[in-house]
């Protein structure tokens, strides 16, 4: 399935990763258009239900990205996110999804280049997994 282009839902922290995405755009850095960005105030606000719903609704992958540990504007939101993502990787397997479809990253506000690199990496990683089972059920 060489023409497969994944859909990736990305929950980005307003203060860091979303700002890095803006920097990447203003710097004209190229990254795949497969990312559907959802801006949240903090990665600690990303409810596990949002991640599971995105996957069940046909997203091929989910990316949660926020401030570097220790730099959270809400003190410990990124630590909460790290714990939740670790548990979610186990839970989504029960729904029939590979844990590689979920990724957590830390991207600082001034890391526009790193932002573009991670978006390319995530897209390639999901392309190797092929379309999600939920997406295939939607097509049938």
Buried (B, 14 or more C-beta within 10 A) or exposed (E): EEEEEBBBBBBBBBBBBBBBBEBBEEEEBEBBEBBEBBEBBBBBBBEEEBBBEBBBEBBBBBBBBBBBEEBBBBEEBBBBBBEBBEEBBEBBEEEEBBBEBBBBBBBBBEBBEBBBBBBBEBBEBBBEBBBBBBBEEEEE
